[in-house]
């Protein structure tokens, strides 16, 4: 009887909520941050000439992924408990005043199509490009809100990365509504091209492991 009363009094522990599979990390140069899995630490050095040294270490400080030079668009693949993860480098920022920083997107290597779309949305936010709709400037936050609304309205008709890119930046969009990324000077790149480049880099098949 006493055991039954004790059992009734002890409430079962609630299961831990699942980890968000996509994490955006903003990291200042010469700093480190703990990754969401494996208690691993990622370090970056000085950001210079559009590149930076990045390496991942065990909690003890021993190398997990040796230092390598990365640029925006590069992907660093690592493995925890037999599962592949990746750090996608979406932005490296050199500031005239203030601390230079990198924006990374951490996620599992194997993702569902909706998760891949989320990586592209988070990557767009992290890259924070100067956007224009036609000839009018528009913020990344405005574009992201609109894209999320469009995805909800599209429902089952926008299930893949290709569907998402076609929804975000259709080939046939008239010039006055076409989204573009403003580069240095007067040059610009269609947002469609940027998203296609990111998708090709972020979701490329893993390279075979060396024996």
N, C-alpha and C positions, 0 to 999 in steps of 0.2 A: 504493500500500500504506500509506504513511504517513498519507494522508488518511483511509483507511478506519479505521485505528487511532484517529486523533483523533476521528473521528465516533462510534466506539463508546464512547470514553472520556467524551464529553460527554453527560450525561443530559438529556433534554428537561425544560424547566421545567414544574412542575406548574401547571395552571390555577388561578387564584385562586378560592376558594370563593365561591358566589353570595352577595350581600348579603341579609341577612334583610330581607324587604320591610316588616316592621313593627317600628318602633323606639319605645320609650317614653323620653321625655326629661323629666327633672326639672330645672327651671331656677330658680335663686334670682332674686329681683327685682334689677333693675339689673345683670344679668349677661348673658353671651352664650354660645353654644355653636355648634360647627360641625355642620351637617347632614350626613347620610351621603352625599348626592350633591351634585355641583357645587361643592364647597368653599364653599358659602354659609354665612353666619353669621346666626343668629336672635338678636335682642336683645329683652328685655322691660324695661319701666320699673318704676315703683312700682305695686304691686297695691293698689287702693283701691276700696271700694264695689262689690266683685265684678267689677271690670274692670281691664284693663291695656293699655298701649300696646305693640304688638308690631311689629317690622319686620325684614325680611330684607335682608341686604346682600351685595354681591360681596366677594371677598377684598380688594379695594382700598378698601372702605368705602363705595363708591357704592351708592345705593339699588337694590335688586332688586325688593322689594315695599315700597312706602312705608308709613310708620307708620300703624297703624289700631288702634282700640280694640276689644278682644275680651273676650268673656265665656265661661264654661264652656258648651260645646255649639257654639261657633262653629268654623268651618273656614276656614283660609286656604289657597287654592290657588296653587301656583306651578309653573313649567314649566322643565325642564332637558332640553336636547337633543331638544326636540319632544315630550317626555313629561310628562304632568301628574302632579304630586305634591300632597300635602296635609298640613297640620299641623292636627290636630284638638285643640282645647282641651278637656281633660276635667276639669280641676280648677284652681281658683285659691284659694290658702290664705293667710288673714291670721292670723298668730300673735300672741298677746299678748306672748310672750317668744320671741325667735329671729327668724330671717330668713324673710320671706314667700317663697312659691315657687309656681311653676306646674307642672302636669303636662301634657305634650303627647304626642300619638301621631303619629309621622311615617310616611307610607306612600305608595305609588303611588295615584293617583286611581282607576285601573282595577284592580280586584282580583278574584280568583276568589272564589267563595263561601266556601271554607275560610279564605282570607286575611281576608275580612270578619269571619268568626267570630272569628279570632285578634285582629283589631282590637277587637272588643267585649270579649273576655276581657282584653286588655291595658288597654283603657279602664276596665274595672271595677276592675282592680288599681290603676290610676293614680288613679282617683277615690276609692278607699278609703272607701266609704261605711260608715256604721254599719248593719249588717245584722241582721235577726232572722228566725229560722225559727219561725213561729208566735209565741210569746211569749218565746222563748229567744234570747239574743244569739249570733251566730255570726260568725267572722272571714271577711274576704274571701278569705284564703288557703285556708280550709277549703272555702268555696263554689267557688273556682276548681278545686281538686283534684277535688271531686265532679263538677263540670261536665265536666272533661277526661275523667274516668273514664266518665261517662255518654255522652259523644261517642264514645269508643272502642267501648263496648258497642252503641251505636245503629248504628254503621257507616253503610251506605248510606241508612238511613232518616232521617239528620240531615245533609243535604248543603247546605242553604240557611240563610240568616240566619233566615228565618221558622221553619224546623225547629228551629234552635238555641234561639230564644226560647221556642218551645212546649215544648222539652225542659227549659230552665232554669226556666221559670215557667209551667207549664200553667194554662190558664184554670180548669180543674176541680179544681185542687189543693185538698185539704181545708185548713181554717184552721190546723190544727196543724202543717202542713208548708209552708205558703205563705211564700215569701221576700218580705221587704219592706225598704225603706230607711227608717231612722229619721231624720226631719227634726228641726228645732229644736222644742223643746217636746215635746208628746205626739203630734204628727202623724206619719204615715208614708205612704209611697208604695209600691205594689206594685213589686217589682223588674221585673216585666214591662213596666210603663210606662216605667221608666228606660231599659231596653234598647231599647224601641221608639223613644223620643226620640233616643237616641244613634244608632241605625241610620238614622233619618230625616235626621239632621244630617250624619252622617259619609259617607253613601253617596248623597246627593242628586246628581242629574245636574249636570254642570258647566254653568255659565251660558255662553251664547254669547259668544265674544270680540268686543269692540267693534272696528269697522273703524278 
